């Protein structure tokens, strides 16, 4: 999955929730020219940093297929799919960025929200064409090239305090921190 999505190997999808899912399949006669359209109203993903990867143990595929590897009808259909997602919410759980501020750990939970995401197949000039024309670029070449365009209308990136940021190191919980008084008696 990491190779085909471009997701770094250090991040794993730990939670994925899909709202309404609708798949629109063209007639059998148009399968090679019209894309299958996958529509999702809401997609919530939690991406968590892995601890067990320090360096890549196996090479990551470049994502391009060789014609000799049996690029068939199913591959063509999959490469031509269009994805439409109304709302994508991403929460990143990472180990980096934590710093000690006083006695509490300060780290942030990055979140991203994308509205009206659209991923579709184009030709090498980034023009919308039927699927047969989109594959013309690969004729006579050793590899098969698929051009995809990704568009969205709104992107929001938020940095929220990580819940552990408010934990007092001495007490090990946020309750101990909230009841602590300084030398003036203030909480």
N, CA and C of each residue as an Amber inpcrd file, in Angstrom:
protein
   561
   0.8210000  -1.1890000   0.0000000   0.0000000   0.0000000   0.0000000
   0.8650000   1.2520000   0.0000000   1.9590000   1.2200000   0.7500000
   2.8090000   2.3970000   0.8460000   3.3450000   2.8170000  -0.5250000
   3.7090000   1.8480000  -1.3590000   4.2710000   2.1560000  -2.6680000
   3.2420000   2.8140000  -3.5860000   2.0120000   2.3340000  -3.5630000
   1.0200000   2.8760000  -4.4950000   0.4280000   4.1920000  -4.0160000
   0.4560000   4.4810000  -2.7080000  -0.1010000   5.7410000  -2.2180000
   0.9490000   6.8100000  -1.9940000   2.2240000   6.4110000  -1.9750000
   3.2770000   7.3730000  -1.6860000   3.3840000   7.6640000  -0.1950000
   2.6800000   6.8930000   0.6280000   2.7090000   7.0680000   2.0710000
   4.0660000   6.6190000   2.6100000   4.7160000   7.4410000   3.4300000
   6.0030000   7.0220000   3.9850000   5.8500000   5.7320000   4.7790000
   6.8570000   4.8650000   4.7090000   6.7980000   3.5710000   5.4000000
   6.7030000   3.7440000   6.9050000   7.1130000   4.8800000   7.4110000
   7.0910000   5.1220000   8.8390000   5.6730000   5.3680000   9.3540000
   4.7370000   5.7030000   8.4640000   3.3510000   5.9550000   8.8670000
   2.4650000   4.7830000   8.4720000   1.6340000   4.3590000   9.3960000
   0.6530000   3.3040000   9.1420000  -0.7410000   3.8670000   9.3240000
  -1.6770000   3.4220000   8.5210000  -3.0740000   3.7590000   8.7350000
  -3.5670000   2.8210000   9.8310000  -3.8630000   3.3800000  11.0190000
  -4.3130000   2.5480000  12.1330000  -5.8300000   2.5260000  12.2510000
  -6.4860000   3.5610000  11.7650000  -7.9450000   3.6210000  11.7810000
  -8.4110000   4.2550000  10.4750000  -9.4340000   3.6640000   9.8840000
 -10.0390000   4.2290000   8.6730000 -11.5450000   4.0450000   8.7740000
 -12.2630000   5.1460000   8.6490000 -13.7250000   5.0960000   8.6890000
 -14.2540000   5.7610000   7.4220000 -15.1660000   5.0630000   6.7760000
 -15.7500000   5.5620000   5.5300000 -17.2230000   5.8140000   5.7710000
 -17.6980000   6.9800000   5.3500000 -19.1270000   7.2820000   5.4210000
 -19.8350000   6.5680000   4.2830000 -20.6690000   7.2580000   3.5590000
 -21.3700000   6.6580000   2.4160000 -20.3820000   6.3850000   1.2880000
 -20.5000000   5.2050000   0.7160000 -19.6480000   4.7920000  -0.3950000
 -20.5390000   4.4580000  -1.5760000 -20.2290000   5.0400000  -2.7250000
 -20.9940000   4.7660000  -3.9380000 -20.0040000   4.4800000  -5.0560000
 -20.2170000   3.3660000  -5.7480000 -19.3480000   2.9970000  -6.8620000
 -20.1910000   3.0040000  -8.1260000 -19.7660000   3.7980000  -9.0930000
 -20.4860000   3.9090000 -10.3620000 -19.6590000   3.1900000 -11.4190000
 -20.2250000   2.1190000 -11.9710000 -19.5300000   1.3030000 -12.9600000
 -20.1590000   1.5540000 -14.3270000 -19.3480000   1.9030000 -15.3260000
 -19.9050000   2.1040000 -16.6680000 -20.3750000   0.7780000 -17.2770000
 -21.1080000   0.8600000 -18.3510000 -21.5630000  -0.3680000 -19.0120000
 -20.3530000  -1.1640000 -19.4940000 -20.5420000  -2.4470000 -19.6670000
 -19.4650000  -3.3470000 -20.0910000 -18.8180000  -2.8540000 -21.3870000
 -19.6070000  -2.2780000 -22.2690000 -19.0900000  -1.8120000 -23.5560000
 -18.1740000  -0.5940000 -23.4170000 -18.2970000   0.1420000 -22.3040000
 -17.5080000   1.3650000 -22.1130000 -16.4140000   1.2300000 -21.0580000
 -16.1590000   0.0230000 -20.5650000 -15.1890000  -0.1700000 -19.4830000
 -13.7780000   0.2850000 -19.8420000 -13.3990000   0.2110000 -21.1070000
 -12.0380000   0.6010000 -21.4830000 -11.9060000   2.0830000 -21.7820000
 -13.0260000   2.7970000 -21.8430000 -12.9380000   4.2210000 -22.1540000
 -13.4490000   5.1110000 -21.0310000 -14.3690000   4.6120000 -20.2130000
 -14.9330000   5.4070000 -19.1190000 -14.4530000   4.8490000 -17.7760000
 -14.1450000   5.7350000 -16.8350000 -13.6340000   5.2550000 -15.5400000
 -14.7360000   4.7510000 -14.6200000 -14.3450000   3.8730000 -13.7200000
 -15.1940000   3.5350000 -12.5800000 -15.0330000   4.7070000 -11.6100000
 -16.1410000   5.2040000 -11.0880000 -16.0960000   6.3520000 -10.1850000
 -16.4340000   5.8720000  -8.7790000 -15.5320000   6.1500000  -7.8470000
 -15.7380000   5.8220000  -6.4390000 -16.0150000   7.1340000  -5.7120000
 -17.2020000   7.2340000  -5.1120000 -17.5900000   8.4400000  -4.3750000
 -17.7260000   8.1080000  -2.8940000 -17.0720000   8.9290000  -2.0740000
 -17.1180000   8.7740000  -0.6200000 -17.5160000  10.1160000  -0.0410000
 -18.5200000  10.1160000   0.8520000 -18.9170000  11.4030000   1.4330000
 -17.9720000  11.8400000   2.5470000 -17.4250000  10.8780000   3.3250000
 -16.5160000  11.2370000   4.4210000 -15.5220000  10.1030000   4.6420000
 -14.2600000  10.4730000   4.7680000 -13.1930000   9.5140000   5.0220000
 -12.3510000  10.0470000   6.1730000 -12.3260000   9.3070000   7.2860000
 -11.5350000   9.6730000   8.4640000 -10.3910000   8.6820000   8.5970000
  -9.1640000   9.1880000   8.6170000  -7.9830000   8.3350000   8.7220000
  -7.1190000   8.7760000   9.8920000  -6.5920000   7.8000000  10.6180000
  -5.5940000   8.0650000  11.6520000  -4.2970000   7.4380000  11.1600000
  -3.2700000   8.2600000  11.0000000  -1.9550000   7.8050000  10.5540000
  -1.0190000   7.8610000  11.7480000  -0.4540000   6.7090000  12.0870000
   0.3800000   6.6250000  13.2730000   1.8100000   6.2610000  12.8940000
   2.7530000   6.9320000  13.5500000   4.1680000   6.6690000  13.3030000
   4.5430000   5.3110000  13.8640000   5.2820000   4.5380000  13.0800000
   5.7380000   3.2140000  13.5040000   7.0520000   3.3270000  14.2550000
   7.2040000   2.4930000  15.2640000   8.4480000   2.4610000  16.0350000
   9.4500000   1.4760000  15.4630000   8.9680000   0.4860000  14.7290000
   9.8190000  -0.6360000  14.3220000  10.5630000  -0.4210000  13.0120000
  10.5470000   0.7730000  12.4660000  11.2540000   1.0170000  11.2060000
  12.2840000   2.1150000  11.4140000  13.5480000   1.7320000  11.3240000
  14.6240000   2.7170000  11.3950000  15.1620000   3.0110000  10.0090000
  15.2340000   1.9900000   9.1820000  15.6700000   2.1610000   7.8060000
  14.8880000   1.1730000   6.9580000  14.6830000   1.5010000   5.6930000
  13.9200000   0.5870000   4.8530000  14.6320000  -0.7510000   4.7050000
  13.9200000  -1.8550000   5.0130000  14.5260000  -3.1720000   4.9120000
  14.3540000  -3.7730000   3.5280000  13.3530000  -3.3040000   2.8090000
  13.1480000  -3.7950000   1.4510000  12.9010000  -2.6160000   0.5350000
  13.3510000  -2.7190000  -0.6890000  13.1680000  -1.5960000  -1.5950000
  11.6900000  -1.3410000  -1.8540000  11.3430000  -0.0660000  -1.9890000
   9.9690000   0.3260000  -2.2660000   9.7950000   0.4450000  -3.7640000
   8.7420000  -0.1320000  -4.2650000   8.4510000  -0.1130000  -5.7010000
   8.2440000   1.3090000  -6.1810000   8.6300000   1.5830000  -7.4080000
   8.4890000   2.9210000  -7.9610000   7.0650000   3.2330000  -8.3360000
   6.2040000   2.2140000  -8.3960000   4.8120000   2.4530000  -8.7180000
   4.4990000   2.2700000 -10.1830000   5.5210000   2.1670000 -11.0420000
   5.2520000   1.9520000 -12.4610000   5.3710000   0.4740000 -12.7620000
   4.5670000   0.0190000 -13.6880000   4.5640000  -1.3940000 -14.0430000
   5.3500000  -1.6110000 -15.3100000   5.9010000  -2.7610000 -15.4380000
   6.5780000  -3.1450000 -16.6690000   5.5990000  -3.9130000 -17.5240000
   5.6320000  -3.6810000 -18.8310000   4.7010000  -4.3700000 -19.7120000
   4.9100000  -5.8660000 -19.6700000   6.1110000  -6.3310000 -19.3800000
   6.3980000  -7.7510000 -19.3300000   5.7950000  -8.4370000 -18.1120000
   5.3280000  -7.6600000 -17.1330000   4.8040000  -8.2610000 -15.9050000
   3.3290000  -8.6060000 -16.0180000   2.7350000  -8.5170000 -17.1830000
   1.3500000  -8.9150000 -17.3590000   0.3570000  -7.8310000 -17.0380000
   0.5370000  -6.6570000 -17.5610000  -0.4030000  -5.5540000 -17.3710000
  -1.6660000  -5.8870000 -18.1580000  -2.7230000  -6.2320000 -17.4390000
  -3.9240000  -6.7170000 -18.1030000  -5.1240000  -5.8040000 -17.9410000
  -6.2860000  -6.3600000 -18.2530000  -7.5420000  -5.6220000 -18.2400000
  -7.8410000  -5.0340000 -16.8630000  -7.6660000  -5.8340000 -15.8060000
  -7.9490000  -5.3650000 -14.4470000  -7.0190000  -4.2070000 -14.0590000
  -5.7550000  -4.2830000 -14.4790000  -4.8070000  -3.1970000 -14.1990000
  -5.2550000  -1.9060000 -14.8860000  -5.7110000  -2.0400000 -16.1260000
  -6.1770000  -0.8680000 -16.8720000  -7.3900000  -0.2280000 -16.1960000
  -8.3070000  -1.0670000 -15.7290000  -9.5020000  -0.5660000 -15.0490000
  -9.1090000   0.1560000 -13.7570000  -8.2360000  -0.4570000 -12.9630000
  -7.8080000   0.1410000 -11.6960000  -7.0660000   1.4610000 -11.9360000
  -6.2050000   1.5050000 -12.9430000  -5.4580000   2.7260000 -13.2430000
  -6.3690000   3.8520000 -13.7090000  -7.5090000   3.5060000 -14.2630000
  -8.4170000   4.5190000 -14.7800000  -9.4530000   5.0030000 -13.7910000
  -9.4850000   4.4490000 -12.5870000 -10.5080000   4.8320000 -11.6100000
 -10.4300000   6.2940000 -11.2330000 -11.6050000   6.8450000 -10.9570000
 -11.7210000   8.2110000 -10.4620000 -12.2040000   8.1410000  -9.0270000
 -11.5910000   8.9420000  -8.1510000 -11.9550000   8.9730000  -6.7400000
 -12.4570000  10.3690000  -6.4010000 -13.6570000  10.4310000  -5.8140000
 -14.2330000  11.6920000  -5.3540000 -14.5590000  11.5470000  -3.8750000
 -13.9960000  12.4220000  -3.0440000 -14.2610000  12.3810000  -1.6050000
 -14.6810000  13.7800000  -1.1660000 -15.8640000  13.8620000  -0.5520000
 -16.3600000  15.1710000  -0.1110000 -15.5230000  15.7160000   1.0420000
 -15.2610000  14.8950000   2.0670000 -14.4700000  15.3410000   3.2160000
 -13.4710000  14.2590000   3.6140000 -12.1990000  14.6450000   3.7160000
 -11.1460000  13.7600000   4.2050000 -10.5870000  14.3940000   5.4700000
 -10.5910000  13.6370000   6.5620000 -10.0000000  14.0950000   7.8160000
  -8.8270000  13.1920000   8.1470000  -7.6660000  13.7960000   8.3640000
  -6.4500000  13.0530000   8.6930000  -5.9550000  13.4870000  10.0670000
  -5.6620000  12.5140000  10.9060000  -5.0400000  12.7860000  12.2010000
  -3.7070000  12.0640000  12.2050000  -2.6390000  12.7870000  12.4960000
  -1.2950000  12.2190000  12.5100000  -0.8560000  12.0390000  13.9560000
  -0.5250000  10.8070000  14.3190000   0.0070000  10.5190000  15.6490000
   1.4830000  10.1940000  15.4740000   2.3400000  11.1460000  15.8630000
   3.7770000  10.9690000  15.6870000   4.4720000  11.0650000  17.0320000
   5.7150000  10.6130000  17.0390000   6.5180000  10.6670000  18.2560000
   7.4280000  11.8870000  18.2750000   7.6010000  12.5230000  17.1410000
   8.5270000  13.6410000  17.0370000   7.9280000  14.9310000  17.5370000
   8.7890000  15.9080000  17.7540000   8.3490000  17.2480000  18.1100000
   8.1070000  17.4640000  19.5870000   8.2180000  16.4410000  20.4140000
   7.9880000  16.6180000  21.8470000   9.1770000  17.3220000  22.4820000
   8.8950000  18.3090000  23.2970000   9.9410000  19.0440000  24.0070000
   9.4740000  19.2210000  25.4370000  10.4130000  19.2950000  26.3550000
  10.0290000  19.5500000  27.7310000   9.9200000  21.0500000  27.9510000
   8.7850000  21.4720000  28.4530000   8.5530000  22.8620000  28.8000000
   8.2550000  22.8550000  30.2940000   9.2080000  23.3180000  31.0660000
   9.0510000  23.1920000  32.5080000   9.1020000  21.7180000  32.8550000
   8.0180000  21.1820000  33.3710000   7.9670000  19.7710000  33.7250000
   7.0110000  18.9990000  32.8420000   6.2960000  19.6820000  31.9590000
   5.3230000  19.0050000  31.0960000   5.8900000  18.8720000  29.6880000
   5.4780000  17.8410000  29.0100000   5.9120000  17.6070000  27.6400000
   5.0300000  18.4080000  26.6880000   5.6380000  19.1510000  25.7590000
   4.8700000  19.9370000  24.8020000   4.9810000  19.2970000  23.4210000
   3.8920000  18.7780000  22.9230000   3.8690000  18.2550000  21.5730000
   2.5220000  18.5820000  20.9560000   2.4490000  18.4670000  19.6500000
   1.2530000  18.8680000  18.9260000   0.7400000  17.6950000  18.1070000
  -0.5610000  17.6150000  17.9390000  -1.1970000  16.5890000  17.1260000
  -1.6390000  17.2510000  15.8180000  -0.8550000  17.0710000  14.7400000
  -1.2480000  17.6890000  13.4780000  -2.4700000  16.9920000  12.8810000
  -3.3840000  17.8000000  12.3660000  -4.5870000  17.2990000  11.7210000
  -4.7630000  18.0350000  10.4030000  -5.3210000  17.3560000   9.4250000
  -5.6100000  17.9880000   8.1390000  -7.0250000  17.6290000   7.7300000
  -7.6800000  18.5780000   7.1080000  -9.0250000  18.3590000   6.5820000
  -9.0260000  18.8350000   5.1260000  -9.5100000  17.9750000   4.2570000
  -9.5480000  18.2870000   2.8220000 -10.9960000  18.1770000   2.3660000
 -11.4630000  19.1600000   1.6270000 -12.8350000  19.1460000   1.1030000
 -12.8070000  19.0240000  -0.4190000 -13.7420000  18.2390000  -0.9240000
 -13.9460000  18.0460000  -2.3630000 -12.6700000  17.6000000  -3.0760000
 -12.1270000  16.4970000  -2.6010000 -10.9370000  15.9040000  -3.2020000
 -11.3540000  15.1410000  -4.4580000 -10.5850000  15.2960000  -5.5120000
 -10.8580000  14.6210000  -6.7820000  -9.5490000  14.1120000  -7.3540000
  -9.4870000  12.8030000  -7.6210000  -8.3160000  12.1640000  -8.2110000
  -8.7800000  11.4660000  -9.4860000  -8.1930000  11.8410000 -10.6190000
  -8.6320000  11.2570000 -11.8860000  -7.4610000  11.0980000 -12.8470000
  -7.6840000  10.2700000 -13.8700000  -6.6670000   9.9550000 -14.8650000
  -6.7000000  10.9870000 -15.9800000  -5.4990000  11.3860000 -16.4320000
  -5.3760000  12.3410000 -17.5440000  -4.3710000  11.7810000 -18.5540000
  -4.1290000  12.5600000 -19.5960000  -3.0390000  12.2070000 -20.5020000
  -1.7690000  12.9180000 -20.0140000  -0.6810000  12.7940000 -20.7720000
   0.5950000  13.3850000 -20.3530000   0.5800000  14.9160000 -20.3410000
  -0.4570000  15.5300000 -20.9330000  -0.5870000  16.9940000 -20.9270000
  -1.5580000  17.4490000 -19.8380000  -1.9530000  16.5370000 -18.9510000
  -2.8630000  16.7830000 -17.8340000  -4.2620000  17.1760000 -18.3080000
  -4.6460000  16.6690000 -19.4780000  -5.9780000  16.9160000 -20.0270000
  -6.8680000  15.7070000 -19.7500000  -8.1390000  15.9680000 -19.5090000
  -9.0970000  14.8830000 -19.3170000  -9.4050000  14.2770000 -20.6800000
  -9.1580000  12.9780000 -20.7980000  -9.4040000  12.2450000 -22.0450000
 -10.0010000  10.8880000 -21.6760000 -10.5020000  10.1530000 -22.6730000
 -11.0040000   8.8210000 -22.3440000  -9.8060000   7.9280000 -21.9960000
 -10.0760000   6.8040000 -21.3590000  -9.0030000   5.9830000 -20.8070000
  -8.0680000   5.4000000 -21.8590000  -8.5790000   5.0810000 -23.0260000
  -7.7010000   4.5610000 -24.0870000  -6.6890000   5.6270000 -24.5000000
  -7.1460000   6.8580000 -24.6360000  -6.2400000   7.9500000 -25.0060000
  -5.2290000   8.2370000 -23.8930000  -5.6330000   8.0470000 -22.6520000
  -4.7300000   8.2950000 -21.5200000  -3.5440000   7.3390000 -21.5460000
  -3.7200000   6.1490000 -22.1030000  -2.6400000   5.1670000 -22.1560000
  -1.7940000   5.2810000 -23.4260000  -2.1400000   6.1580000 -24.3420000
  -1.3820000   6.3000000 -25.5940000   0.0860000   6.6340000 -25.3590000
   0.3760000   7.3770000 -24.3290000   1.7480000   7.8000000 -24.0390000
   2.6750000   6.6040000 -23.8340000   2.1380000   5.5060000 -23.3230000
   2.9510000   4.3280000 -23.0010000   3.2400000   3.4370000 -24.2010000
   2.5740000   3.6800000 -25.3040000   2.8070000   2.8310000 -26.4910000
   4.2570000   2.9250000 -26.9310000   4.8570000   1.7580000 -27.1530000
   6.2340000   1.7150000 -27.6310000   7.2710000   1.9800000 -26.5470000
   6.8530000   2.1520000 -25.3250000   7.7810000   2.4020000 -24.2270000
   7.9090000   1.1370000 -23.3790000   9.0160000   1.0390000 -22.6810000
   9.2740000  -0.1330000 -21.8510000   8.3280000  -0.1930000 -20.6490000
   8.0190000   0.9470000 -20.0530000   7.1530000   1.0120000 -18.8760000
   5.7910000   1.5750000 -19.2380000   4.8430000   1.3740000 -18.3470000
   3.5060000   1.9220000 -18.5030000   3.3980000   3.1290000 -17.5840000
   2.9870000   4.2370000 -18.1380000   2.8650000   5.4680000 -17.3750000
   1.3980000   5.8400000 -17.2450000   1.0070000   6.1560000 -16.0140000
  -0.3550000   6.5760000 -15.7400000  -0.2620000   7.9670000 -15.1180000
  -0.9630000   8.9220000 -15.7060000  -0.9500000  10.2970000 -15.2100000
  -2.2370000  10.5340000 -14.4280000  -2.0880000  10.9370000 -13.1740000
  -3.2200000  11.2030000 -12.2970000  -3.1550000  12.6500000 -11.8450000
  -4.2980000  13.2780000 -11.8130000  -4.3810000  14.6520000 -11.3230000
  -5.1700000  14.6440000 -10.0220000  -4.6400000  15.3180000  -9.0210000
  -5.2800000  15.4210000  -7.7150000  -5.6510000  16.8830000  -7.4880000
  -6.9360000  17.1080000  -7.2250000  -7.4150000  18.4740000  -6.9730000
  -8.2490000  18.4740000  -5.6980000  -8.2920000  19.6260000  -5.0470000
  -9.1810000  19.8070000  -3.9080000  -9.5590000  21.2650000  -3.8350000
 -10.6790000  21.5550000  -3.1660000 -11.1610000  22.9220000  -3.0540000
 -10.7180000  23.6020000  -1.7670000 -10.5170000  22.8320000  -0.7040000
 -10.1960000  23.4290000   0.5830000  -9.2460000  22.5070000   1.3460000
  -8.1980000  23.0880000   1.9080000  -7.2610000  22.3370000   2.7420000
  -7.0470000  23.1220000   4.0280000  -7.2320000  22.4490000   5.1440000
  -7.0280000  23.0710000   6.4420000  -6.0700000  22.1920000   7.2360000
  -5.0230000  22.7970000   7.7930000  -4.0610000  22.0700000   8.6180000
  -4.0730000  22.7130000   9.9980000  -4.3150000  21.8910000  10.9980000
  -4.4090000  22.3770000  12.3720000  -3.3580000  21.6950000  13.2300000
  -2.8440000  22.4360000  14.1860000  -1.9500000  21.8740000  15.1970000
  -2.6490000  22.0330000  16.5360000  -3.1110000  20.9420000  17.0950000
  -3.7900000  20.9680000  18.3840000  -2.8490000  20.4220000  19.4410000
  -2.9760000  20.9000000  20.6420000  -2.1300000  20.3590000  21.7040000
  -2.4080000  18.8800000  21.8900000  -1.3370000  18.1180000  22.0160000
  -1.4630000  16.6870000  22.2880000  -1.9240000  16.5400000  23.7360000
  -2.8330000  15.5960000  24.0330000  -3.3160000  15.4480000  25.4110000
  -2.1960000  15.2850000  26.4310000  -1.0750000  14.6390000  26.0560000
   0.0410000  14.4540000  26.9830000   0.7740000  15.7540000  27.2920000
   0.5000000  16.7900000  26.5130000   1.1940000  18.0660000  26.7100000
   0.8700000  18.6520000  28.0870000  -0.2960000  18.3230000  28.6190000
  -0.7320000  18.9160000  29.8720000  -0.5360000  17.9830000  31.0680000
   0.2600000  16.9360000  30.8740000   0.5160000  15.9880000  31.9560000
   1.7350000  16.4740000  32.7530000   1.5910000  16.5540000  34.0450000
   2.6880000  16.9580000  34.9150000   3.6220000  15.7650000  35.0910000
   4.9000000  15.9920000  34.8920000   5.8760000  14.9080000  34.9800000
   5.9360000  14.3180000  36.3900000   5.7350000  15.1180000  37.4300000
   5.8040000  14.6180000  38.8020000   4.6090000  13.7350000  39.1600000
   3.4230000  14.1110000  38.6870000   2.2140000  13.4080000  39.0880000
   1.7610000  12.3770000  38.0550000   2.2250000  12.5090000  36.8180000
   1.8840000  11.5370000  35.7870000   0.4670000  11.6550000  35.2620000
  -0.2410000  12.7230000  35.6200000  -1.5890000  12.9130000  35.0750000
  -1.8980000  14.3950000  35.0200000  -2.8890000  14.7260000  34.2360000
  -3.2740000  16.1310000  34.1130000  -4.0050000  16.5870000  35.3700000
  -4.5760000  15.6640000  36.1760000  -5.2640000  16.0530000  37.3980000
  -4.2760000  16.6570000  38.3850000  -3.1110000  16.0330000  38.5400000
  -2.1050000  16.5490000  39.4510000  -1.6270000  17.9290000  39.0290000
  -1.5590000  18.1590000  37.7320000  -1.0970000  19.4380000  37.2100000
  -2.1140000  20.5270000  37.4890000  -3.4050000  20.2290000  37.3380000
  -4.4210000  21.2610000  37.5130000  -4.5920000  21.6540000  38.9800000
  -4.2340000  20.7570000  39.9140000  -4.3720000  21.0740000  41.3300000
  -3.1070000  21.6760000  41.9190000  -2.0500000  21.7470000  41.1620000
  -0.7820000  22.2600000  41.6500000  -0.8530000  23.7840000  41.8080000
  -0.3150000  24.2860000  42.8850000  -0.2970000  25.7290000  43.1270000
   1.1420000  26.2240000  43.0970000   1.3190000  27.4300000  42.5720000
   2.6660000  27.9990000  42.5910000   2.9150000  28.6580000  43.9440000
   4.0650000  29.3690000  44.0480000   4.4030000  29.9330000  45.3490000
   3.4250000  30.9910000  45.8260000   2.6860000  31.6290000  44.9370000
   1.6900000  32.6370000  45.3270000   0.3290000  32.0010000  45.6430000
   0.2280000  30.6990000  45.5430000  -1.0370000  30.0410000  45.8480000
  -1.9550000  29.9530000  44.6220000  -1.4940000  30.4400000  43.4740000
  -2.3180000  30.3860000  42.2570000  -2.2250000  29.0160000  41.6390000
  -3.2880000  28.5770000  41.0240000  -3.2900000  27.3170000  40.2920000
  -2.7900000  27.5460000  38.9100000
